[in-house]
Every structure is written in C-alpha cells, then in structure tokens.
Amino acid sequence: MVDDERANMDEGENYTVADLGLADAGERRVDWARARMPVLARLKAEAEKTKPLDGMIVAGCLHVTKETAVLIETIEAAGAKVSWSGCNPLSTQDDVAAWLAREGYSIYAWHGQSREDFYYCIDRTIEANPTLTLDDGADLIVRVHGEKSDYADGVIGGTEETTTGVHRLRAMGAAGDLRYPVIAVNDAITKWDFDNIYGTGQSTLDGIIRATSVLIAGKTFVIAGYGHCGSGLAMRAKGMGANVIITEVDPLPALRAIMDGFQVMKMDDAASLGDIFCTATGMADVIVNRHFNSMKDGAIVCNTGHYDCEINIEDLEAASSSVRTIRTDNEEFTMADGRSIFLLARGRLVNLAAAEGHPSEVMDMSFANQYLALCRLAKEGKSLDPIVHDITLEQDQGLATTKLATMGFEIDTLTAEQIAYHSDYTAGT
Ligand SMILES: NC(=O)c1ccc[n+]([C@@H]2O[C@H](COP(=O)([O-])OP(=O)(O)OC[C@H]3O[C@@H](n4cnc5c(N)ncnc54)[C@H](O)[C@@H]3O)[C@@H](O)[C@H]2O)c1
C-alpha cells in the first residue's frame, strides 16, 4: 500500500525522491563537496583505470548528503552499480537525492520519512540483489538477515560506518548470527579519531545554532558521553565560551574529561544546571522523566548519537501539557508547571537533521575508508570469516599519508639509525 506521503514523491524505475526539480541545486552542492574531498578524487582517478569493483552491486544505507554523493560516484567509477537509501528519516538532503536520480544512480530517499517508508526504501535497495552492503547503523544488514534473508546468500561482505552499527554487528557476530564478513569502517583511526571528533564536534554545534540561533558563550552546556563525539563537541563548545559539564558511565573517559578541564557529574545533578543538553552516547534513556522534571525553564535538549532513543521523548510528551513548533527542528514543550523545554530535531542526530552533517574535508577520509573496505571485500570477502573485521593499520597509515599530501604537509621519516635504535633493547642510560 502506498501511503499518502510516498504518493507525492517523484518516482522512476530506480528512484523515489522528493522533487527532481531540485537536481540543479543538488549538483552545485555536490560540486562543492567534491572539490573538498581530494583523497577520494585520487582513488576515483585510479578506479577508473583499474575497476576494482567490476560487476559488484552495492546496496548502501547511509545519510544522503553531498559527501555521500561523491562516495557513490566513486563506487560506480570503480565498476559497481549502487542502490541507495538514507539511514535516518530526517537526514536526506533532497536536492542531492534529486541530482543522484537525475544522473541515473539508483536512490530511494527523502527528508522526513515515516518508519514504514524508511524500510520501504531499504527494501528497494535490497531487491537490487547486492553483492556488497554498506551500512550506517546496521539497519540494512539486519534487514538482510531478517525480513529479506533470501538475499543474504548473494552478499560477499558488508561495511559499517558508525559506532552504534559496529556495536550491533559485533553482537550479531558473537552470537554466530552474521552470515557474511563485515568491515568496521568506523573503527579506523582515520575515521573514528577524525570524523567523530572533529566532524561531530563542529556539525553538532552547527545544528544547534541553526535550530535555535542561541549564543553559546556563557551557557552551561551538558554533554552526555565523553567518547569520540562527546569529547569533540566539548572541545568546540568550550572554545565558544560555554561552561561544559560532562556526564559519563565509564571511569576512564570521565577521568579524561576532568583532566581536560571539564566538570563531571551525574545527569541527575547536571539536569538542573544545564542551559543546553546534548547526548552523544549510543545508549538509550540517557535523559528521562526525572531529568525533564528538574530542568530550568528554557532548557534546550538534543542528541547527536545515532538513534533517537537517547532522549526519552515519550517521557517529555507525557510530562508536557502542550507542544508547538517554534521553527524548523525546534519544538517547545510546555510542562505542567509552566516551564518550557525545547527539543531539537525530535531527538534525532541534530547535526544531520538540523544542519548538513560533517564537513566534506573530514568525510573525505571516512569515505575513502568505506571505498577501500568495499574493494577489499570484493577481492577477499569470500575467504573472510563471517565476523566483524578491522581496517588494517596499513590502510589507515596510507590514507593519513595521502591526506597529509593533499593538504600540503610533509613529515619526517625515521633514519636507518633511528629504526635500529627502536629495536635495540641494550641502549639505555
Ligand atoms: N551525529 C553524527 O554524525 C555521528 C557521527 C559519528 C557517530 N555518531 C554516533 O554517536 C554515538 C557515540 O559515538 P562515539 O564514537 O562517540 O562512541 P564512543 O564509544 O567513543 O563514546 C560513547 C561514550 O558514551 C558513554 N556512555 C554510554 N552510556 C552512557 C550514559 N548512559 N551516560 C553517559 N555516558 C554514557 C560511554 O562510556 C562512552 O565514553 C554513537 O551512537 C555513534 O553511532 C554520530
């Protein structure tokens, strides 16, 4: 059954997008990203000659942004066909989706999807008979192992872009439920230590500012989780003059946050102090009813973790007497006692829903890792065990070297004497 919303979309043989008329705007946006992704450009130039993905069909489920469009054209330049959907109901850039459809790429994505349409789009991509799957959050691969399991035998391997997806897939692998090998792209140093820290740090603030236009300076900014994303966000919020409070459950990042100069406390204690709250944990129910009950009038609450379960929106709805939309991605919940709490982007990742996601320069490395992981799976996937595999150090160092070169930086190399010193245990005082 076609629901009302989908009936209004532009549909073709291999696409469903919001409005094909947005394609020119999408083209300009993709041009901007491409010019800032030189590592991927080098890989694409090479791929056009060597065609390492020849004959592959890649089903992708990852935010449809201008950077993703550059990844898609790189994958097709390497000889594969893609079939793509977004990995979040609110993150698709409709102009980019329109451009992809106009250029002939198979794309099923639009901004503001129902849950049913979200899975409708994923299922269309699976029906393309993929030999490789590419995930951001593991929704596609879980579908290939569940409702669409008839397609699993045809898949050689998969990749996973984000922390939460890698957690899900490691759990599947440990349970013996994975039917093909998966490469944890997220865990590459050139991804996790850059995309999640600098990308999420900057773009989360971008999303909060676009949805609210509030002054960050002088605000008490509570961040749940001091992992990669949370620490990146804390660094940027501090740089803009916020007083940052961290909440954690792991003593190691908690200690690191203290030594980085932040206050650390329980969410129960931070709830009454914060002006702005952002969750970055990958965990459910981090902000719940009792926290909403003690928040200040005017508190702003948002999330930058992968799923919208970090803030318990049902609790907020139950505790409020009315809701009104202040502006796009910003809703005011009026509590029974008259206080207002502002929820951004319905608790979905605020940097992609309310802004544009990570800047192209950092996605250059993340997506170069994605592309190289697909090439490795096309070549070796059939001989890999059906568990989660890491990116090799060789790939990480190669990518970092290329990135440095494209940025115009040179670094020293060890001399023969220095290499010998390294392995000489007799050299001491
Ligand atoms: N918004 C984006 O564009 C974007 C980009 C990358 C990753 N992510 C997502 O962000 C989330 C975090 O990713 P990461 O790479 O920072 O993970 P990480 O493992 O590096 O950090 C998560 C931190 O949250 C802490 N934590 C867990 N439960 C908590 C709780 N109840 N209260 C406080 N702290 C808690 C953990 O101890 C850990 O230190 C994941 O869901 C990931 O998929 C989002």
Ligand as a Chemical Component Dictionary entry (heavy atoms), coordinates in Angstrom:
data_LIG
# 
_chem_comp.id                   LIG 
_chem_comp.type                 NON-POLYMER 
_chem_comp.pdbx_formal_charge   0 
_chem_comp.three_letter_code    LIG 
# 
loop_
_chem_comp_atom.comp_id 
_chem_comp_atom.atom_id 
_chem_comp_atom.alt_atom_id 
_chem_comp_atom.type_symbol 
_chem_comp_atom.charge 
_chem_comp_atom.model_Cartn_x 
_chem_comp_atom.model_Cartn_y 
_chem_comp_atom.model_Cartn_z 
_chem_comp_atom.pdbx_ordinal 
LIG N1  N1  N 0  25.991 12.661 14.745 1  
LIG C1  C1  C 0  26.838 12.054 13.956 2  
LIG O1  O1  O 0  27.049 12.438 12.808 3  
LIG C2  C2  C 0  27.588 10.874 14.480 4  
LIG C3  C3  C 0  28.882 10.607 13.970 5  
LIG C4  C4  C 0  29.570 9.543  14.494 6  
LIG C5  C5  C 0  28.996 8.740  15.470 7  
LIG N2  N2  N 1  27.726 9.008  15.894 8  
LIG C6  C6  C 0  27.058 8.211  16.936 9  
LIG O2  O2  O 0  27.343 8.856  18.191 10 
LIG C7  C7  C 0  27.282 7.895  19.243 11 
LIG C8  C8  C 0  28.591 7.952  20.037 12 
LIG O3  O3  O 0  29.665 7.559  19.175 13 
LIG P1  P1  P 0  31.194 7.647  19.687 14 
LIG O4  O4  O 0  32.032 7.278  18.523 15 
LIG O5  O5  O -1 31.421 8.908  20.412 16 
LIG O6  O6  O 0  31.176 6.415  20.731 17 
LIG P2  P2  P 0  32.235 6.185  21.911 18 
LIG O7  O7  O 0  32.093 4.754  22.279 19 
LIG O8  O8  O 0  33.554 6.728  21.553 20 
LIG O9  O9  O 0  31.653 7.113  23.095 21 
LIG C9  C9  C 0  30.412 6.907  23.744 22 
LIG C10 C10 C 0  30.599 7.331  25.214 23 
LIG O10 O10 O 0  29.309 7.386  25.831 24 
LIG C11 C11 C 0  29.469 6.881  27.164 25 
LIG N3  N3  N 0  28.147 6.467  27.667 26 
LIG C12 C12 C 0  27.455 5.330  27.415 27 
LIG N4  N4  N 0  26.298 5.327  28.071 28 
LIG C13 C13 C 0  26.241 6.495  28.757 29 
LIG C14 C14 C 0  25.290 7.076  29.627 30 
LIG N5  N5  N 0  24.127 6.451  29.933 31 
LIG N6  N6  N 0  25.558 8.293  30.155 32 
LIG C15 C15 C 0  26.717 8.942  29.864 33 
LIG N7  N7  N 0  27.659 8.426  29.060 34 
LIG C16 C16 C 0  27.421 7.221  28.501 35 
LIG C17 C17 C 0  30.460 5.734  27.011 36 
LIG O11 O11 O 0  31.048 5.403  28.259 37 
LIG C18 C18 C 0  31.453 6.325  26.014 38 
LIG O12 O12 O 0  32.520 7.005  26.646 39 
LIG C19 C19 C 0  27.032 6.561  18.546 40 
LIG O13 O13 O 0  25.648 6.307  18.537 41 
LIG C20 C20 C 0  27.527 6.796  17.155 42 
LIG O14 O14 O 0  26.985 5.891  16.237 43 
LIG C21 C21 C 0  27.035 10.071 15.435 44 
# 
loop_
_chem_comp_bond.comp_id 
_chem_comp_bond.atom_id_1 
_chem_comp_bond.atom_id_2 
_chem_comp_bond.value_order 
_chem_comp_bond.pdbx_ordinal 
LIG N1  C1  SING 1  
LIG C1  O1  DOUB 2  
LIG C1  C2  SING 3  
LIG C2  C3  SING 4  
LIG C2  C21 DOUB 5  
LIG C3  C4  DOUB 6  
LIG C4  C5  SING 7  
LIG C5  N2  DOUB 8  
LIG N2  C6  SING 9  
LIG N2  C21 SING 10 
LIG C6  O2  SING 11 
LIG C6  C20 SING 12 
LIG O2  C7  SING 13 
LIG C7  C8  SING 14 
LIG C7  C19 SING 15 
LIG C8  O3  SING 16 
LIG O3  P1  SING 17 
LIG P1  O4  DOUB 18 
LIG P1  O5  SING 19 
LIG P1  O6  SING 20 
LIG O6  P2  SING 21 
LIG P2  O7  DOUB 22 
LIG P2  O8  SING 23 
LIG P2  O9  SING 24 
LIG O9  C9  SING 25 
LIG C9  C10 SING 26 
LIG C10 O10 SING 27 
LIG C10 C18 SING 28 
LIG O10 C11 SING 29 
LIG C11 N3  SING 30 
LIG C11 C17 SING 31 
LIG N3  C12 SING 32 
LIG N3  C16 SING 33 
LIG C12 N4  DOUB 34 
LIG N4  C13 SING 35 
LIG C13 C14 SING 36 
LIG C13 C16 DOUB 37 
LIG C14 N5  SING 38 
LIG C14 N6  DOUB 39 
LIG N6  C15 SING 40 
LIG C15 N7  DOUB 41 
LIG N7  C16 SING 42 
LIG C17 O11 SING 43 
LIG C17 C18 SING 44 
LIG C18 O12 SING 45 
LIG C19 O13 SING 46 
LIG C19 C20 SING 47 
LIG C20 O14 SING 48 
# 
